[in-house]
């Protein structure tokens, strides 16, 4: 049975992404959050429907919601989905 995305799992994923994959979080903000001028981003939360990012644009912080293309089934699906989103964003024109 998949590990559900609880608030504790969300916190764990966010801490990992912000600590080890900050460049990916910024790319999520620019590619999927339409924040083309973003200079920084952190992942605030993740749930089965999407992720909420704190994004800095022109020195101003704003909250950006990025919805997933499907409802996540659990933590492992979140991992695979985030990796796939990153791959797609890197090859996008």
MOPAC internal coordinates of N, CA, C and O (Angstrom, degrees):
PM7 1SCF
backbone

  N    0.0000 0     0.00 0     0.00 0    0    0    0
  C    1.4606 1     0.00 0     0.00 0    1    0    0
  C    1.5339 1   108.72 1     0.00 0    2    1    0
  O    1.2310 1   120.20 1   -46.95 1    3    2    1
  N    1.3343 1   117.22 1   133.05 1    3    2    1
  C    1.4739 1   120.05 1  -178.27 1    5    3    2
  C    1.5377 1   111.96 1   -64.20 1    6    5    3
  O    1.2310 1   121.62 1   -32.18 1    7    6    5
  N    1.3333 1   114.51 1   147.82 1    7    6    5
  C    1.4696 1   120.24 1   175.51 1    9    7    6
  C    1.5237 1   108.05 1   -74.56 1   10    9    7
  O    1.2310 1   119.77 1   -62.79 1   11   10    9
  N    1.3424 1   118.04 1   117.21 1   11   10    9
  C    1.4662 1   119.99 1  -178.34 1   13   11   10
  C    1.5326 1   111.72 1   -66.14 1   14   13   11
  O    1.2310 1   121.48 1   -24.72 1   15   14   13
  N    1.3175 1   114.77 1   155.28 1   15   14   13
  C    1.4654 1   120.01 1   179.43 1   17   15   14
  C    1.5311 1   107.92 1   -87.79 1   18   17   15
  O    1.2310 1   121.40 1   -92.34 1   19   18   17
  N    1.3085 1   114.93 1    87.66 1   19   18   17
  C    1.4590 1   122.55 1   176.07 1   21   19   18
  C    1.5261 1   108.52 1   -84.87 1   22   21   19
  O    1.2310 1   120.07 1    -3.30 1   23   22   21
  N    1.3190 1   117.47 1   176.70 1   23   22   21
  C    1.4705 1   119.55 1   176.79 1   25   23   22
  C    1.5291 1   110.38 1   -63.55 1   26   25   23
  O    1.2310 1   119.87 1   145.44 1   27   26   25
  N    1.3350 1   117.84 1   -34.56 1   27   26   25
  C    1.4673 1   120.60 1   178.07 1   29   27   26
  C    1.5273 1   110.61 1   -67.05 1   30   29   27
  O    1.2310 1   120.02 1   139.57 1   31   30   29
  N    1.3155 1   117.57 1   -40.43 1   31   30   29
  C    1.4680 1   121.13 1   177.67 1   33   31   30
  C    1.5287 1   109.67 1   -67.29 1   34   33   31
  O    1.2310 1   120.04 1   138.96 1   35   34   33
  N    1.3213 1   117.52 1   -41.04 1   35   34   33
  C    1.4563 1   121.32 1   176.33 1   37   35   34
  C    1.5295 1   110.43 1   -58.08 1   38   37   35
  O    1.2310 1   120.46 1   133.22 1   39   38   37
  N    1.3224 1   116.73 1   -46.78 1   39   38   37
  C    1.4669 1   120.68 1   178.82 1   41   39   38
  C    1.5223 1   111.17 1   -59.24 1   42   41   39
  O    1.2310 1   120.76 1   136.15 1   43   42   41
  N    1.3344 1   116.16 1   -43.85 1   43   42   41
  C    1.4680 1   120.99 1  -179.44 1   45   43   42
  C    1.5276 1   111.05 1   -62.14 1   46   45   43
  O    1.2310 1   120.43 1   133.40 1   47   46   45
  N    1.3281 1   116.78 1   -46.60 1   47   46   45
  C    1.4607 1   121.26 1   179.78 1   49   47   46
  C    1.5308 1   110.34 1   -62.70 1   50   49   47
  O    1.2310 1   120.58 1   134.23 1   51   50   49
  N    1.3320 1   116.49 1   -45.77 1   51   50   49
  C    1.4683 1   120.57 1  -178.48 1   53   51   50
  C    1.5252 1   111.34 1   -62.58 1   54   53   51
  O    1.2310 1   120.22 1   134.73 1   55   54   53
  N    1.3165 1   117.19 1   -45.27 1   55   54   53
  C    1.4702 1   119.80 1   178.95 1   57   55   54
  C    1.5179 1   110.66 1   -59.65 1   58   57   55
  O    1.2310 1   120.49 1   135.56 1   59   58   57
  N    1.3330 1   116.68 1   -44.44 1   59   58   57
  C    1.4693 1   120.51 1   179.24 1   61   59   58
  C    1.5280 1   111.00 1   -63.00 1   62   61   59
  O    1.2310 1   120.15 1   132.35 1   63   62   61
  N    1.3235 1   117.32 1   -47.65 1   63   62   61
  C    1.4615 1   120.14 1  -178.00 1   65   63   62
  C    1.5224 1   111.18 1   -63.40 1   66   65   63
  O    1.2310 1   119.98 1   136.47 1   67   66   65
  N    1.3185 1   117.64 1   -43.53 1   67   66   65
  C    1.4612 1   120.76 1  -178.10 1   69   67   66
  C    1.5272 1   111.71 1   -68.50 1   70   69   67
  O    1.2310 1   120.28 1   144.07 1   71   70   69
  N    1.3232 1   117.07 1   -35.93 1   71   70   69
  C    1.4670 1   120.83 1  -178.33 1   73   71   70
  C    1.5232 1   112.18 1   -77.59 1   74   73   71
  O    1.2310 1   120.64 1   135.16 1   75   74   73
  N    1.3320 1   116.39 1   -44.84 1   75   74   73
  C    1.4667 1   120.51 1  -170.90 1   77   75   74
  C    1.5238 1   115.54 1  -107.07 1   78   77   75
  O    1.2310 1   119.80 1   165.48 1   79   78   77
  N    1.3235 1   118.00 1   -14.52 1   79   78   77
  C    1.4700 1   120.25 1  -174.23 1   81   79   78
  C    1.5223 1   112.06 1  -138.34 1   82   81   79
  O    1.2310 1   120.52 1  -135.96 1   83   82   81
  N    1.3101 1   116.61 1    44.04 1   83   82   81
  C    1.4597 1   121.17 1  -179.00 1   85   83   82
  C    1.5153 1   113.51 1   -58.56 1   86   85   83
  O    1.2310 1   120.48 1   143.16 1   87   86   85
  N    1.3399 1   116.69 1   -36.84 1   87   86   85
  C    1.4637 1   119.88 1   179.55 1   89   87   86
  C    1.5214 1   110.78 1   -65.57 1   90   89   87
  O    1.2310 1   120.12 1   146.38 1   91   90   89
  N    1.3318 1   117.37 1   -33.62 1   91   90   89
  C    1.4668 1   120.98 1   177.74 1   93   91   90
  C    1.5312 1   110.28 1   -68.39 1   94   93   91
  O    1.2310 1   120.20 1   138.72 1   95   94   93
  N    1.3214 1   117.23 1   -41.28 1   95   94   93
  C    1.4667 1   120.78 1   180.00 1   97   95   94
  C    1.5279 1   109.72 1   -62.61 1   98   97   95
  O    1.2310 1   120.21 1   138.54 1   99   98   97
  N    1.3232 1   117.21 1   -41.46 1   99   98   97
  C    1.4657 1   120.19 1   177.02 1  101   99   98
  C    1.5290 1   110.43 1   -63.58 1  102  101   99
  O    1.2310 1   120.28 1   141.06 1  103  102  101
  N    1.3201 1   117.06 1   -38.94 1  103  102  101
  C    1.4599 1   120.26 1   178.03 1  105  103  102
  C    1.5253 1   111.30 1   -66.05 1  106  105  103
  O    1.2310 1   119.63 1   143.04 1  107  106  105
  N    1.3290 1   118.32 1   -36.96 1  107  106  105
  C    1.4706 1   120.45 1   174.75 1  109  107  106
  C    1.5328 1   109.51 1   -59.68 1  110  109  107
  O    1.2310 1   120.59 1   138.67 1  111  110  109
  N    1.3343 1   116.48 1   -41.33 1  111  110  109
  C    1.4698 1   120.36 1  -179.16 1  113  111  110
  C    1.5235 1   111.76 1   -64.50 1  114  113  111
  O    1.2310 1   120.65 1   138.03 1  115  114  113
  N    1.3326 1   116.37 1   -41.97 1  115  114  113
  C    1.4645 1   119.10 1  -177.70 1  117  115  114
  C    1.5212 1   111.88 1   -77.55 1  118  117  115
  O    1.2310 1   120.16 1   135.26 1  119  118  117
  N    1.3255 1   117.29 1   -44.74 1  119  118  117
  C    1.4637 1   120.97 1  -174.34 1  121  119  118
  C    1.5264 1   113.43 1   -79.03 1  122  121  119
  O    1.2310 1   120.12 1   140.69 1  123  122  121
  N    1.3168 1   117.38 1   -39.31 1  123  122  121
  C    1.4671 1   120.48 1  -174.25 1  125  123  122
  C    1.5297 1   113.40 1  -109.42 1  126  125  123
  O    1.2310 1   120.74 1   157.42 1  127  126  125
  N    1.3268 1   116.18 1   -22.58 1  127  126  125
  C    1.4592 1   120.01 1   179.36 1  129  127  126
  C    1.5157 1   112.98 1   -97.15 1  130  129  127
  O    1.2310 1   120.66 1  -179.11 1  131  130  129
  N    1.3507 1   116.34 1     0.89 1  131  130  129
  C    1.4636 1   122.72 1   178.26 1  133  131  130
  C    1.5197 1   112.78 1    56.80 1  134  133  131
  O    1.2310 1   120.68 1  -146.21 1  135  134  133
  N    1.3274 1   116.31 1    33.79 1  135  134  133
  C    1.4624 1   121.48 1   177.62 1  137  135  134
  C    1.5284 1   108.00 1  -106.78 1  138  137  135
  O    1.2310 1   121.10 1  -108.59 1  139  138  137
  N    1.3202 1   115.51 1    71.41 1  139  138  137
  C    1.4587 1   121.89 1  -171.68 1  141  139  138
  C    1.5210 1   113.40 1   -61.82 1  142  141  139
  O    1.2310 1   119.73 1   154.39 1  143  142  141
  N    1.3326 1   118.12 1   -25.61 1  143  142  141
  C    1.4615 1   121.63 1  -178.78 1  145  143  142
  C    1.5217 1   112.49 1   -99.47 1  146  145  143
  O    1.2310 1   120.16 1  -165.89 1  147  146  145
  N    1.3299 1   117.30 1    14.11 1  147  146  145
  C    1.4655 1   120.59 1  -179.77 1  149  147  146
  C    1.5262 1   110.14 1   -63.90 1  150  149  147
  O    1.2310 1   121.38 1   -42.37 1  151  150  149
  N    1.3207 1   114.97 1   137.63 1  151  150  149
  C    1.4647 1   120.48 1   177.97 1  153  151  150
  C    1.5217 1   112.06 1  -110.50 1  154  153  151
  O    1.2310 1   120.23 1   165.79 1  155  154  153
  N    1.3199 1   117.16 1   -14.21 1  155  154  153
  C    1.4604 1   122.20 1   178.23 1  157  155  154
  C    1.5156 1   108.90 1  -157.26 1  158  157  155
  O    1.2310 1   121.33 1   -26.86 1  159  158  157
  N    1.3359 1   115.06 1   153.14 1  159  158  157
  C    1.4643 1   119.64 1   177.52 1  161  159  158
  C    1.5192 1   109.23 1  -157.33 1  162  161  159
  O    1.2310 1   120.94 1   -36.43 1  163  162  161
  N    1.3197 1   115.81 1   143.57 1  163  162  161
  C    1.4538 1   121.90 1   172.10 1  165  163  162
  C    1.5211 1   108.07 1  -131.00 1  166  165  163
  O    1.2310 1   121.42 1   -30.61 1  167  166  165
  N    1.3207 1   114.89 1   149.39 1  167  166  165
  C    1.4557 1   120.45 1   177.88 1  169  167  166
  C    1.5220 1   107.68 1   -86.30 1  170  169  167
  O    1.2310 1   120.58 1   -59.37 1  171  170  169
  N    1.3291 1   116.50 1   120.63 1  171  170  169
  C    1.4649 1   121.44 1  -179.07 1  173  171  170
  C    1.5151 1   112.33 1   -91.22 1  174  173  171
  O    1.2310 1   120.44 1   141.56 1  175  174  173
  N    1.3398 1   116.76 1   -38.44 1  175  174  173
  C    1.4565 1   120.28 1   179.78 1  177  175  174
  C    1.5189 1   109.35 1  -160.26 1  178  177  175
  O    1.2310 1   122.11 1   -20.32 1  179  178  177
  N    1.3297 1   113.57 1   159.68 1  179  178  177
  C    1.4650 1   120.73 1   175.36 1  181  179  178
  C    1.5215 1   106.90 1  -140.38 1  182  181  179
  O    1.2310 1   120.99 1   -38.77 1  183  182  181
  N    1.3206 1   115.71 1   141.23 1  183  182  181
  C    1.4594 1   121.65 1   177.54 1  185  183  182
  C    1.5229 1   106.79 1  -141.79 1  186  185  183
  O    1.2310 1   119.39 1    -3.59 1  187  186  185
  N    1.3094 1   118.76 1   176.41 1  187  186  185
  C    1.4662 1   119.41 1  -176.17 1  189  187  186
  C    1.5271 1   115.22 1   -59.85 1  190  189  187
  O    1.2310 1   119.77 1   159.48 1  191  190  189
  N    1.3190 1   118.04 1   -20.52 1  191  190  189
  C    1.4665 1   121.23 1  -177.37 1  193  191  190
  C    1.5273 1   114.00 1   -94.46 1  194  193  191
  O    1.2310 1   120.30 1   154.97 1  195  194  193
  N    1.3406 1   117.03 1   -25.03 1  195  194  193
  C    1.4554 1   118.75 1  -176.92 1  197  195  194
  C    1.5129 1   112.67 1   174.68 1  198  197  195
  O    1.2310 1   121.13 1    11.77 1  199  198  197
  N    1.3233 1   115.45 1  -168.23 1  199  198  197
  C    1.4606 1   121.32 1   179.35 1  201  199  198
  C    1.5241 1   109.76 1  -130.51 1  202  201  199
  O    1.2310 1   121.55 1   -29.82 1  203  202  201
  N    1.3242 1   114.64 1   150.18 1  203  202  201
  C    1.4548 1   121.27 1   176.64 1  205  203  202
  C    1.5177 1   107.61 1  -111.49 1  206  205  203
  O    1.2310 1   121.18 1   -51.94 1  207  206  205
  N    1.3350 1   115.35 1   128.06 1  207  206  205
  C    1.4540 1   122.12 1  -177.93 1  209  207  206
  C    1.5218 1   110.03 1  -115.47 1  210  209  207
  O    1.2310 1   120.71 1   -35.42 1  211  210  209
  N    1.3244 1   116.24 1   144.58 1  211  210  209
  C    1.4604 1   122.10 1   169.02 1  213  211  210
  C    1.5241 1   105.51 1   -96.70 1  214  213  211
  O    1.2310 1   120.72 1   -64.17 1  215  214  213
  N    1.3137 1   116.23 1   115.83 1  215  214  213
  C    1.4599 1   121.57 1  -171.42 1  217  215  214
  C    1.5218 1   109.91 1  -119.79 1  218  217  215
  O    1.2310 1   120.78 1   -42.38 1  219  218  217
  N    1.3217 1   116.12 1   137.62 1  219  218  217
  C    1.4591 1   121.71 1   175.51 1  221  219  218
  C    1.5238 1   108.95 1  -103.06 1  222  221  219
  O    1.2310 1   121.11 1   -58.60 1  223  222  221
  N    1.3345 1   115.49 1   121.40 1  223  222  221
  C    1.4642 1   122.82 1   178.62 1  225  223  222
  C    1.5174 1   107.24 1  -129.25 1  226  225  223
  O    1.2310 1   120.36 1   -57.91 1  227  226  225
  N    1.3239 1   116.93 1   122.09 1  227  226  225
  C    1.4611 1   121.98 1  -179.63 1  229  227  226
  C    1.5279 1   111.75 1    52.85 1  230  229  227
  O    1.2310 1   120.74 1  -140.72 1  231  230  229
  N    1.3350 1   116.20 1    39.28 1  231  230  229
  C    1.4548 1   121.59 1   177.32 1  233  231  230
  C    1.5156 1   115.18 1    79.37 1  234  233  231
  O    1.2310 1   120.19 1  -179.01 1  235  234  233
  N    1.3264 1   117.24 1     0.99 1  235  234  233
  C    1.4546 1   121.16 1  -178.60 1  237  235  234
  C    1.5194 1   109.96 1  -112.57 1  238  237  235
  O    1.2310 1   120.82 1   -47.76 1  239  238  237
  N    1.3406 1   116.04 1   132.24 1  239  238  237
  C    1.4606 1   120.73 1   178.63 1  241  239  238
  C    1.5211 1   109.78 1   -84.26 1  242  241  239
  O    1.2310 1   121.47 1   -40.75 1  243  242  241
  N    1.3189 1   114.80 1   139.25 1  243  242  241
  C    1.4563 1   121.10 1   177.78 1  245  243  242
  C    1.5221 1   108.92 1  -144.30 1  246  245  243
  O    1.2310 1   120.69 1   -23.51 1  247  246  245
  N    1.2974 1   116.29 1   156.49 1  247  246  245
  C    1.4574 1   121.49 1   177.99 1  249  247  246
  C    1.5236 1   108.65 1   -97.41 1  250  249  247
  O    1.2310 1   121.06 1   -46.09 1  251  250  249
  N    1.3255 1   115.57 1   133.91 1  251  250  249
  C    1.4620 1   121.21 1  -177.81 1  253  251  250
  C    1.5242 1   108.85 1  -127.57 1  254  253  251
  O    1.2310 1   120.62 1   -48.37 1  255  254  253
  N    1.3013 1   116.42 1   131.63 1  255  254  253
  C    1.4586 1   121.97 1   177.48 1  257  255  254
  C    1.5223 1   109.28 1  -101.75 1  258  257  255
  O    1.2310 1   120.34 1   -51.44 1  259  258  257
  N    1.3175 1   116.96 1   128.56 1  259  258  257
  C    1.4683 1   123.19 1   176.08 1  261  259  258
  C    1.5239 1   106.77 1  -117.03 1  262  261  259
  O    1.2310 1   120.78 1   -64.19 1  263  262  261
  N    1.3218 1   116.12 1   115.81 1  263  262  261
  C    1.4616 1   120.71 1   179.50 1  265  263  262
  C    1.5220 1   110.21 1   -87.15 1  266  265  263
  O    1.2310 1   120.84 1   -34.01 1  267  266  265
  N    1.3280 1   116.00 1   145.99 1  267  266  265
  C    1.4558 1   121.34 1   176.96 1  269  267  266
  C    1.5272 1   109.42 1   -82.44 1  270  269  267
  O    1.2310 1   120.85 1   -17.27 1  271  270  269
  N    1.3228 1   115.98 1   162.73 1  271  270  269
  C    1.4684 1   120.24 1   179.48 1  273  271  270
  C    1.5252 1   112.22 1   -81.90 1  274  273  271
  O    1.2310 1   120.65 1   175.86 1  275  274  273
  N    1.3332 1   116.36 1    -4.14 1  275  274  273
  C    1.4592 1   121.71 1   175.72 1  277  275  274
  C    1.5274 1   108.21 1  -155.93 1  278  277  275
  O    1.2310 1   120.37 1   -16.07 1  279  278  277
  N    1.3074 1   116.91 1   163.93 1  279  278  277
  C    1.4625 1   121.06 1   177.27 1  281  279  278
  C    1.5257 1   108.25 1   -79.92 1  282  281  279
  O    1.2310 1   121.01 1   -55.62 1  283  282  281
  N    1.3275 1   115.68 1   124.38 1  283  282  281
  C    1.4643 1   120.02 1  -178.90 1  285  283  282
  C    1.5193 1   111.11 1   -67.16 1  286  285  283
  O    1.2310 1   121.13 1   -37.62 1  287  286  285
  N    1.3334 1   115.45 1   142.38 1  287  286  285
  C    1.4614 1   120.86 1   179.36 1  289  287  286
  C    1.5214 1   112.68 1   -90.65 1  290  289  287
  O    1.2310 1   120.33 1   168.29 1  291  290  289
  N    1.3409 1   116.98 1   -11.71 1  291  290  289
  C    1.4628 1   120.03 1   179.74 1  293  291  290
  C    1.5111 1   111.31 1   165.52 1  294  293  291
  O    1.2310 1   121.18 1     9.63 1  295  294  293
  N    1.3351 1   115.34 1  -170.37 1  295  294  293
  C    1.4652 1   121.50 1  -175.01 1  297  295  294
  C    1.5309 1   112.29 1   -62.94 1  298  297  295
  O    1.2310 1   120.18 1   139.54 1  299  298  297
  N    1.3188 1   117.25 1   -40.46 1  299  298  297
  C    1.4653 1   119.65 1   179.94 1  301  299  298
  C    1.5252 1   110.94 1   -65.36 1  302  301  299
  O    1.2310 1   120.29 1   139.94 1  303  302  301
  N    1.3279 1   117.05 1   -40.06 1  303  302  301
  C    1.4595 1   121.41 1   176.46 1  305  303  302
  C    1.5280 1   109.75 1   -63.46 1  306  305  303
  O    1.2310 1   120.14 1   142.92 1  307  306  305
  N    1.3252 1   117.34 1   -37.08 1  307  306  305
  C    1.4694 1   120.51 1   176.82 1  309  307  306
  C    1.5185 1   110.01 1   -60.09 1  310  309  307
  O    1.2310 1   120.70 1   133.97 1  311  310  309
  N    1.3219 1   116.26 1   -46.03 1  311  310  309
  C    1.4691 1   120.71 1   179.61 1  313  311  310
  C    1.5299 1   110.39 1   -58.57 1  314  313  311
  O    1.2310 1   120.33 1   128.72 1  315  314  313
  N    1.3249 1   116.97 1   -51.28 1  315  314  313
  C    1.4650 1   120.63 1  -178.03 1  317  315  314
  C    1.5273 1   111.47 1   -63.46 1  318  317  315
  O    1.2310 1   120.28 1   141.00 1  319  318  317
  N    1.3195 1   117.07 1   -39.00 1  319  318  317
  C    1.4598 1   121.36 1  -179.36 1  321  319  318
  C    1.5247 1   110.95 1   -66.92 1  322  321  319
  O    1.2310 1   120.15 1   135.41 1  323  322  321
  N    1.3363 1   117.32 1   -44.59 1  323  322  321
  C    1.4659 1   120.26 1   179.31 1  325  323  322
  C    1.5256 1   111.07 1   -63.50 1  326  325  323
  O    1.2310 1   120.11 1   139.62 1  327  326  325
  N    1.3292 1   117.40 1   -40.38 1  327  326  325
  C    1.4678 1   120.82 1   177.70 1  329  327  326
  C    1.5271 1   110.09 1   -63.31 1  330  329  327
  O    1.2310 1   120.26 1   134.41 1  331  330  329
  N    1.3291 1   117.10 1   -45.59 1  331  330  329
  C    1.4627 1   120.50 1  -179.27 1  333  331  330
  C    1.5319 1   111.32 1   -64.83 1  334  333  331
  O    1.2310 1   120.20 1   139.92 1  335  334  333
  N    1.3363 1   117.23 1   -40.08 1  335  334  333
  C    1.4668 1   120.22 1   177.24 1  337  335  334
  C    1.5207 1   110.56 1   -61.60 1  338  337  335
  O    1.2310 1   120.33 1   140.07 1  339  338  337
  N    1.3106 1   116.98 1   -39.93 1  339  338  337
  C    1.4668 1   121.12 1   179.37 1  341  339  338
  C    1.5242 1   110.31 1   -64.24 1  342  341  339
  O    1.2310 1   120.19 1   134.33 1  343  342  341
  N    1.3347 1   117.25 1   -45.67 1  343  342  341
  C    1.4588 1   121.26 1   178.86 1  345  343  342
  C    1.5253 1   110.56 1   -58.36 1  346  345  343
  O    1.2310 1   120.70 1   134.10 1  347  346  345
  N    1.3409 1   116.27 1   -45.90 1  347  346  345
  C    1.4682 1   120.36 1  -178.54 1  349  347  346
  C    1.5240 1   111.00 1   -65.49 1  350  349  347
  O    1.2310 1   120.12 1   140.20 1  351  350  349
  N    1.3170 1   117.37 1   -39.80 1  351  350  349
  C    1.4645 1   120.46 1  -178.88 1  353  351  350
  C    1.5295 1   111.10 1   -66.76 1  354  353  351
  O    1.2310 1   120.37 1   145.73 1  355  354  353
  N    1.3169 1   116.89 1   -34.27 1  355  354  353
  C    1.4658 1   120.40 1  -179.52 1  357  355  354
  C    1.5097 1   113.10 1   -69.90 1  358  357  355
  O    1.2310 1   119.52 1   152.41 1  359  358  357
  N    1.3318 1   118.52 1   -27.59 1  359  358  357
  C    1.4562 1   120.79 1  -179.73 1  361  359  358
  C    1.5244 1   112.69 1   -97.62 1  362  361  359
  O    1.2310 1   120.10 1   172.49 1  363  362  361
  N    1.3203 1   117.41 1    -7.51 1  363  362  361
  C    1.4662 1   120.86 1   179.57 1  365  363  362
  C    1.5272 1   109.99 1   -66.61 1  366  365  363
  O    1.2310 1   120.59 1   -34.94 1  367  366  365
  N    1.3237 1   116.47 1   145.06 1  367  366  365
  C    1.4791 1   119.49 1   179.31 1  369  367  366
  C    1.5060 1   113.11 1   -67.52 1  370  369  367
  O    1.2310 1   120.10 1   180.00 1  371  370  369

